[in-house]
């Protein structure tokens, strides 16, 4: 095998492309980076002798299949809903496939066919999901093999802004897909607490957050992720009474985001017909109607907030009360909000992002109860070389190398919870400063 196809050259692609190209000369690989924006792809390949940039409209089936035909391993960095199209092509054309996205039920249904063809289909091979799975499984297996019995597993991850670049009241800037940030948490979060099921619907999700302390960095907030229950069996924790996966945000973020939900600004289900001519001030007034006091005062009343509260100040900082035109005809509230946040939460030159991942393992061993906390903190270098790009791209790149060199035996549709994957990937990640700090206390 010597041909690799990377589809997508967006935000999280840089570290992956750089890694694969850095290995291409050593192993005599040829790397094609395909994107709907060929100039973007060219900027990532940078005239590397073992690489080329190519234009690809992924919805043009014949073009897509022609490009996949020439590859041995395909890496898809497309939006999650497009992976399935690529996956069907890879089955038909006998190509291995790697993605960083959550594996859908439809993708899992391809497992038998992929296995029959001896194909490796690896999903959730990025940061979260990805490094979270691998680092958790490594430690869970270590505890079990030492004779410990796990009673609680909690895992939190956040793509944040480094303290030295934190210059806005939300303590947040975009380091990954803005659409995913705006739509985050929609649905019902599910987890286990003291043996009891806990369900938190979207309208309460950002009210029911919990504080965490991260050594050397500070205090943050965590809201529950999607369905934590899915990972009981995957992690070999079928009888565990406590399991929770969550997202980390800065202090004050959750209350302010909850305000956006209560107003109705994260709703993507209907268009606002006159948004092209409406101001942000008029948009807010449309949610509270006429009445005594200013629009800001009426929004504060709707949210049961003081006019000078930190929540209202964050909404004001976004520009929601400005008499500036939205200029987005027929846009949904969620799309208008995304457009506004793109303006306000952009990484600036010199800004550094920061990834925090923290696992908590409670277990019993030799009749003693223990809490092991395992924490990863990594800062980016600048707005282009981000920690997010590195921690999404590097695990994928390392796994590509393992597949290309015949080191992976697990066929079918999988996520990276097997020892043959997590041990070499986590070991090599240490060379890039990706290491967890552990702290253990008796309970």
C-alpha positions, 0 to 999 in steps of 0.5 A: 500500500502506498496511496493515501487520500484525505478528503477535506482540508478544513480546520482540523486537517492541518496536523493530520496532513503535516504528519502524513506528509512527514512520513510519506518520504520515509515510507514512499507514500503518495498523499492526495488532499482533496477539497471543494476549495483547491487553493485551501488544499494547496495551502496544506500540501505546500508543494510537498514532493509526495503530495498533491492537492485536488479539487473534489465536489464530494457530491459528484459520485463519479469524481469521488469514486474515481479518486477513491479508486486510486487510494489504498487508505481513505481519510474522511474529514467531511461533515459526519452525514457525508461519511456514509457516502464515502463508506459505501464507495470504500466497501465497493472499491475495497478501501480502508476508511478512517474518520474522526466522527461518531460512528452512526448506526448506519455505519455500524451496519456496514461492519459485516461487509467490511469484515468480509472484505478484510477492510479496516473502518475506524471511526471516532479516531480524533480527540473527542471522540478518539483520545478520550476512548484510548486514554480511558481504555488504557487506564480502565484495563490497567485498574482491572488488571491490578485487581481493582473494581471500577465504581465510577467513570467520568470523562470531560473534554473541552476545546477552549481558549488559553488563559493568555488569549481569554479576552471576552466575557464568554471565555470562549472562541471557535476552534472547531466547527461553529455549527456544531457549537451552536447545535451542541446538546440538542436532544436528551443527555443520558448517564448513570449516577449512583445506579440511577438513570439520569435524563436531562432534556435540552431545555435543562441541559445548560442549567444542570452543569457541574463545576470541576477544578483543573490543577494548574489551570482553574475552575470550569463548568461541565454539561452532560454529553449525549448518551453516556450509557452507550459506552458502558459495554464498549468500555467493559463497564456493564455493571458500573453505577456511575458513568458520565461524559461531559463537555468543559466550558469556562465559568459563566458560559452555561448560564449565558448559553442557557439564556440563548436557548430560553430566548429561542436563538439556537432553534434551527427548525424555521426561517425568519422571513424578514431577517435580511431587513431586521436589526438584531434589536428588532430580532430580540424585540420579536421574542418579547413583544411590546411592553414597558422598558427597553428591549434589553430590560424585557429580555432580562425580565424574560430570563429572570435576570437583573439588567446588570447581571453577567448573563445580560452583559454577555448577551450585550457583548454579542451585539444582540441589542444593537440596531445593526441589520442582520442581512441574512434573508430567510435564515433560521435563528440558529444560523443567525446566531452562528453568523454573529458568533463567527464575528465575535468568537474568531481566533485572532493572530497570536491567539492560542487555543487550549484543550482540556481532557480530564478523566475520573476513575473511582475504584475499589482495591484491597478494600480501599476506595480510590479516586484517580484523576488523569488530566491532559492540558495542551495549548496551541501555538497560534490561530493556525497551529491549534491544539484542536487541530493537533489533537484531532489530526495526530491520532488519525495520522498515527493510525494511518501509519499503522494501517499502511504498515500492516500493524492493525489486524482488527477488521470491520467497523470499530472505534479505538478501544482495542489495545493494538490501537491505543497503546502505539497511538498514545505512546507516539502522541507523547512525542508531540507533548500529548501526555496525561498527568495523574493524581490519586487520592484515597476516598 
